[in-house]
Amino acid sequence: MEKLVYAVWLHSCLGTAYPRIRNVLGQFDDAEHVFRSDERELKLSGAFTPKTLQRLLKKNTDFAKRILERCNELGHDILLYSDKDYPDSLRTIELPPLLLFVSGRIPKHEGLKVAVVGTRKATRLGKQVSFEFGYNLTKNNALVVSGGAEGIDTAAHSGALHAGGNTVCVLGCGMCHKYLMVNARMRDQISKHGAVISEFMPDDSAASYTFPRRNRIISALTDCTLVVEAGENSGSLITAGDAAEQRKAIFAVPGSVDNVRSAGSNRLLAAGAKAAINYMDILNWYRSEYSTFVQKLKKEDIDVIRMNNRTEKDITKLTPEVALGAMERLPDRPSIKADPPALPQNNNTAISESEESSVIKIQKPKKTDNIFKELLTETAKTVYDTISEAPSEPEEISQKTGLDISEVLSALTELEINNIVELSGFGKYKRK
């Protein structure tokens, strides 16, 4: 318990994305070491700014103890940088989180991990495309990671859940803050089938700076980033920038040139991002990239890798970062222990030639699926109950339910994403 108290204390003093975190990790054994150090030792380390030093010297752990009590009440875990379950991919980035608050369990996923991000104000088509990417990637042994926001993020998480897989949600605020609690039901499901994580204190509010800080974690947890729909100033472009700095692949779904919500995505493509027309573009790229990578390894490179307790059979399981680190003999480069993307095997989820050549195809989730039932908002359930096999207009639904037309349209979009209603023409909706 004391170990956690000191860790939370230090985290509260440093804040998130502390610019000198590498100095702290390199010069102190743990958070308790920092707590026990006197002013002279803290100053000589050069790891702390003057303002941070003032907070540290107060040596007050009362706030940290209250945070631990709060986490115990909520059933949330705290994952420290020193813990064995802390994601290895986060250890290698420039500003790793000192700790993570976790609801659920971060999957130890051996396959491909994909960040799916995009605008909160997504079009209906953008949400549908995001859902289908999330669904099909999950069906092909990929782990989908996103930010839990409305729009593209929610659709991607929903697709992964409907595919029966795990997903990870990285929040840009505390897990108990009211921001975006419209997705509280979905977060509960993610916690049962993956994890909701945050580096922010449980009740920390969302702010303009919290999301850019969060984005580095999303890209670090994954092997590549897919931008589905993003405007010129979308925060998703920051995630793509973090991915580029981390030497991760960037994919973007092409959008219409007259769609302002695709302006940022299209600019990524113009700058060299890889086009993703459907999920196979991502899977096929990794097939060819890893095959080519292994072929380029030379015998002397293999010998270096063997020195790191790896055998020749392990070469196909190395990430490019591990192999390059071995080849270049960089002693100060943190090693990456995580397995690289696993390619789809010939099993029940094998992809047929017709599926490879077609636009995204998915199996519609069953209406009796428990996940589906729990994911729907109460408004969506109310709207669904008023719709029959005969097409209904939004205005008609509004009159029957007493809901505002904007609430009805939002609920219809939610139901459409979940593949249980469809637009039948002339602005009318019916059950599938």
Secondary structure, 3 states (H helix, E strand, C coil): CHHHHHHHHHHHHHCCCCCCHHHHHHHCCCHHHHHHCCHHHHHHHCCCCHHHHHHHHCCCCHHHHHHHHHHHHHCCEEEECCCCCCCHHHHCCCCCCCEEEEEECCCCCCCCEEEEECCCCCCHHHHHHHHHHHHHHHHCCCEEEECCCCCHHHHHHHHHHHCCCCEEEECCCCCCCCCCHHHHHHHHHHHHCEEEEECCCCCCCCCCCHHHHHHHHHHHCCCEEEECCCCCCCCHHHHHHHHHHCCCEEEECCCCCCCHHHHHHHHHHHCCCEECCCHHHHHHHHHHHHHHHHHHCCHHHHHHHHHCCCCHHHHHHCCHHHHHHHHHCCCCCCCCCCCCCCCCCCCCCCCCHHHHHCCCCCCCCCCCCHHHHHHCCHHHHHHHHHCCCCCECHHHHHHHHCCCHHHHHHHHHHHHHCCCEEEEECCEEEEC
